[in-house]
Amino acid sequence: YLMGINGVVGAAQSFLLTSVCTLFVSNTMLKFVLGIPFYRLFGLYLRPLLATLIMAASVGGYLHYLAVNNIVLDLLLSVLIGVASYTLSVFIIWYTVGDENDVEKKITTAALEKLRR
């Protein structure tokens, strides 16, 4: 439907809408199967979301303040800056915030216990 109205942008909008619906359905199923509260499940997304925001700010800052006005070079440098800033921020966030009782470990442990039964 959205693709017919908005073309390629509509296809992206449809994909986004489907992904958001799938997120809520899968998290609801995980909550009932594993018995993990919603706030813990959504806690899984906070660190990658923060890393994504850092990456977007890094690439946006480069394009706004330091771009060299060469399309190929700007694209290459944007990709390199994006990869480097995302990877570095993920490692820093996990190192500073992560602990032995973090959300990922609890979900993995609960899932393995369910599989062993």
KOLNU-22597 format. One record per residue (C-alpha): residue number from 1; x, y, z. Coordinates in nm, 4 decimals, always signed. Each point is the difference from the previous one (the first is absolute). Example, Ala and Ser with C-alpha at 12.3 -4.5 7.8 and 13.67 -1.06 7.14 Angstrom:
2
KOLTOR i east north up
KOLTOR 1 +1.2300 -0.4500 +0.7800
KOLTOR 2 +0.1370 +0.3440 -0.0660
END
This chain:
117
KOLTOR i east north up
KOLTOR 1 +0.0000 +0.0000 +0.0000
KOLTOR 2 +0.2643 +0.2553 +0.1040
KOLTOR 3 +0.2210 -0.0904 -0.2939
KOLTOR 4 -0.2791 +0.0860 -0.2432
KOLTOR 5 -0.0409 +0.3410 +0.1617
KOLTOR 6 +0.3613 +0.0980 +0.0751
KOLTOR 7 +0.2105 -0.2230 -0.2276
KOLTOR 8 +0.3346 -0.1033 +0.1440
KOLTOR 9 -0.0558 +0.2096 +0.3123
KOLTOR 10 -0.3275 -0.1844 +0.0483
KOLTOR 11 +0.1828 -0.3326 -0.0210
KOLTOR 12 +0.2352 +0.1209 +0.2750
KOLTOR 13 -0.2962 +0.1194 +0.2061
KOLTOR 14 -0.1684 -0.3393 -0.0402
KOLTOR 15 +0.3180 -0.1768 +0.1074
KOLTOR 16 +0.0298 +0.2260 +0.3062
KOLTOR 17 -0.3620 -0.0574 +0.0998
KOLTOR 18 +0.0378 -0.3763 -0.0408
KOLTOR 19 +0.3229 -0.0022 +0.2009
KOLTOR 20 -0.1564 +0.1931 +0.2886
KOLTOR 21 -0.3000 -0.2358 +0.0088
KOLTOR 22 +0.2306 -0.3025 -0.0105
KOLTOR 23 +0.2067 +0.1458 +0.2835
KOLTOR 24 -0.3023 +0.0237 +0.2281
KOLTOR 25 -0.1321 -0.3442 -0.0944
KOLTOR 26 +0.3365 -0.1724 +0.0489
KOLTOR 27 +0.0659 +0.1770 +0.3296
KOLTOR 28 -0.3462 -0.0974 +0.1236
KOLTOR 29 +0.0710 -0.3627 -0.0856
KOLTOR 30 +0.3396 +0.0181 +0.1716
KOLTOR 31 -0.1620 +0.1465 +0.3092
KOLTOR 32 -0.2493 -0.2834 +0.0298
KOLTOR 33 +0.2383 -0.2813 -0.0985
KOLTOR 34 +0.3040 +0.1115 +0.1993
KOLTOR 35 -0.1776 +0.1967 +0.2717
KOLTOR 36 +0.2188 +0.3067 -0.0432
KOLTOR 37 -0.1662 +0.3405 +0.0600
KOLTOR 38 -0.0463 +0.2397 -0.2924
KOLTOR 39 +0.2317 +0.2636 +0.1435
KOLTOR 40 +0.2846 -0.2536 +0.0035
KOLTOR 41 -0.0720 -0.1008 -0.3580
KOLTOR 42 -0.0013 +0.3598 -0.1167
KOLTOR 43 +0.3191 +0.0522 +0.1988
KOLTOR 44 +0.1665 -0.2119 -0.2666
KOLTOR 45 -0.0535 +0.2758 -0.2527
KOLTOR 46 +0.1349 +0.2927 +0.2011
KOLTOR 47 +0.3709 -0.0618 -0.0529
KOLTOR 48 -0.0187 -0.0583 -0.3783
KOLTOR 49 -0.2349 +0.2972 -0.0289
KOLTOR 50 +0.2465 +0.2224 +0.1844
KOLTOR 51 +0.2836 -0.1260 -0.2228
KOLTOR 52 -0.2126 +0.0746 -0.3068
KOLTOR 53 -0.0672 +0.3546 +0.1193
KOLTOR 54 +0.3742 +0.0522 +0.0572
KOLTOR 55 +0.0713 -0.1325 -0.3498
KOLTOR 56 -0.2645 +0.2270 -0.1550
KOLTOR 57 +0.1424 +0.3012 +0.1834
KOLTOR 58 +0.3526 -0.0871 -0.1128
KOLTOR 59 -0.0937 -0.0409 -0.3654
KOLTOR 60 -0.2284 +0.3037 +0.0093
KOLTOR 61 +0.2746 +0.2084 +0.1596
KOLTOR 62 +0.2462 -0.1084 -0.2659
KOLTOR 63 -0.2402 +0.0790 -0.2845
KOLTOR 64 -0.0987 +0.3356 +0.1492
KOLTOR 65 +0.3392 +0.1320 +0.1117
KOLTOR 66 +0.2772 -0.1919 -0.1784
KOLTOR 67 -0.1366 -0.1207 -0.3349
KOLTOR 68 +0.2426 +0.0472 -0.2902
KOLTOR 69 -0.2731 +0.0364 -0.2685
KOLTOR 70 +0.1141 -0.3071 -0.1909
KOLTOR 71 -0.2899 -0.2446 -0.0186
KOLTOR 72 +0.2080 -0.3184 -0.0075
KOLTOR 73 +0.2424 +0.1121 +0.2706
KOLTOR 74 -0.2799 +0.1299 +0.2221
KOLTOR 75 -0.1876 -0.3288 -0.0363
KOLTOR 76 +0.3099 -0.2050 +0.0772
KOLTOR 77 +0.0938 +0.2117 +0.3017
KOLTOR 78 -0.3605 +0.0004 +0.1255
KOLTOR 79 -0.0113 -0.3795 -0.0121
KOLTOR 80 +0.3379 -0.0322 +0.1723
KOLTOR 81 -0.0928 +0.2519 +0.2688
KOLTOR 82 -0.3358 -0.1738 +0.0513
KOLTOR 83 +0.1555 -0.3456 +0.0354
KOLTOR 84 +0.2773 +0.1224 +0.2287
KOLTOR 85 -0.2246 +0.2109 +0.2239
KOLTOR 86 -0.2669 -0.2718 +0.0334
KOLTOR 87 +0.2505 -0.2753 +0.0762
KOLTOR 88 +0.1941 +0.2122 +0.2463
KOLTOR 89 -0.3120 +0.1286 +0.1764
KOLTOR 90 -0.1478 -0.3509 +0.0314
KOLTOR 91 +0.3174 -0.1281 +0.1630
KOLTOR 92 +0.0294 +0.2999 +0.2309
KOLTOR 93 -0.3675 -0.0173 +0.1021
KOLTOR 94 +0.0141 -0.3739 +0.0671
KOLTOR 95 +0.3263 +0.0355 +0.1914
KOLTOR 96 -0.1193 +0.2867 +0.2208
KOLTOR 97 -0.3637 -0.1046 +0.0541
KOLTOR 98 +0.0101 -0.3768 -0.0335
KOLTOR 99 +0.0278 -0.2271 +0.3005
KOLTOR 100 -0.0374 -0.3685 +0.0706
KOLTOR 101 -0.3715 +0.0327 +0.0738
KOLTOR 102 -0.0946 +0.1977 -0.3097
KOLTOR 103 -0.3106 -0.0559 -0.2072
KOLTOR 104 +0.1632 -0.2084 -0.2724
KOLTOR 105 +0.1305 -0.2547 +0.2473
KOLTOR 106 -0.3363 -0.0313 +0.1760
KOLTOR 107 -0.1851 -0.0521 -0.3270
KOLTOR 108 +0.2554 -0.2532 -0.1249
KOLTOR 109 -0.0141 -0.1901 +0.3284
KOLTOR 110 -0.3809 -0.0044 +0.0001
KOLTOR 111 -0.0129 -0.1154 -0.3621
KOLTOR 112 +0.2522 -0.2789 +0.0616
KOLTOR 113 -0.1942 -0.1187 +0.3052
KOLTOR 114 -0.3188 -0.0159 -0.2094
KOLTOR 115 +0.1792 -0.1952 -0.2731
KOLTOR 116 +0.1430 -0.2516 +0.2480
KOLTOR 117 -0.3465 -0.0942 +0.1320
END
